[in-house]
Amino acid sequence: MQEQLGRRAVGQDMRDFAAGFVALQELRELADYDPQAMFSHSDAIGSVEAADRALQAFDRTASEEQADVLALMLVNSRA
């Protein structure tokens, strides 16, 4: 990341956002591609709550850090 953005690290809130994003993305892929995957109502509620926590963590970060991480995500998704 340092080479791409000139930043050595990100704060804990951004790390929490990223971890939540990855976990939710994995669940989405499971739901989309595994026909045997089953989710309960409480699973769905837990995922919505996890998404809310991730977005709150993202909102607590500085706008410069948000822009850096989002730009990195965009560049890496096209690689």
QUIDA-V43625 format. One record per run of one state. SS is the DSSP state (@ for helix, = for strand, . for the rest). FROM is the first residue (numbers start at 1). LEN is the number of residues. If there is no record, write none. Layout:
ss | from | len
SS | FROM | LEN
SS | FROM | LEN
//
This chain:
ss | from | len
. | 1 | 1
@ | 2 | 4
. | 6 | 6
@ | 12 | 22
. | 34 | 7
@ | 41 | 19
. | 60 | 3
@ | 63 | 15
. | 78 | 2
//
